[in-house]
Amino acid sequence: MVAVASIGLLIGACTSTEVVQRSGGGAPVSSNTPSRTSNSGYVPMSERVSQPKYGATVIVEKGNTVYHLSTTNGITPLDLALWNNIPPPYTIYPGQRLKLYPSTGKAAPAPAVATTNVVSPPVVTSPTRPGGTTTRPTTTAAPTASVATVPTAGNVSWRWPTDGNLLSTYKAGEPTRQGIDIAGTSGQPVRAASDGTVVYSGAGLVGYGELIIIKHNGEWLSAYGHNRKRLVSEGQKVSAGQQIAELGRTAASRDMLHFEIRYDGKPVDPQQYLPKR
């Protein structure tokens, strides 16, 4: 389970075309940069899965922060920033209206559970009438199983971001499994999963540690968390396989990479797109 101007570029291209207006030109409520990698500031995994409230907004009041508004509304700080074009250092203003949902206005497509229809053989029955005569056989076709779809990768070609065994896999609706966790050794290379532009490189979002986010096109992005050291800057173009960080354990209990793929701002199963291994 982040030289460009800001993370706002990601919003404009991936999840939002709406620019939040700062009403009245008032003083900022807060420069919301949470403390880095401390037990008291760590966001439990159960709080990292956003529950969008489509059509709902919230008005910023004095004393509010991005972190406070996101967690009290069941949204991650990352998503709230993405959905509202809020650039680092995540300053919000009194009277500002924030969306509690991505600009697509709809939920991301559900992960597929199968890619082909499954049809059971027809069931043939031959009931017997009183007196021993048999009715004409009837055929009842079993219903066709419904099949969900996943977003197609389009022209994005994915590769594994680092070597190592999986500690945790993605599961839709499971709060602790909105990406994959890959075990590793401190300092080993973390590589870009596809060509793109770095739209976030920092540690300002609680729970992700040293985070890098790469935009691949108008719909797709990938996120790399818990790094020991970031090797790329915002605005830098990267190629698939290029080293972008050193694996670490910032905001994690062990050396590992937390990796997410997002479509229109919503997490999808990385293993649907990464090469089989």
Secondary structure, DSSP 8 states (H G I E B T S, - for coil): ----S-THHHIIIII-------GGG---SEE----SS-GGG---GGG-S----TT-EEE--TT--HHHHHHHTT--HHHHHHHTT--TTTEE-TT-EEESS-TT-S------S-SS------EEE--B-TTS-B---EEE-------------TT-----SS-S-EEE---TT-TT-SSEEEE--TT-EEE-SSSEEEEEEES-STTS-EEEEEE-SSSEEEEEEEESEE---TT-EE-TT-EEEE-B-TTSSSSEEEEEEEETTEEE-GGGTS---
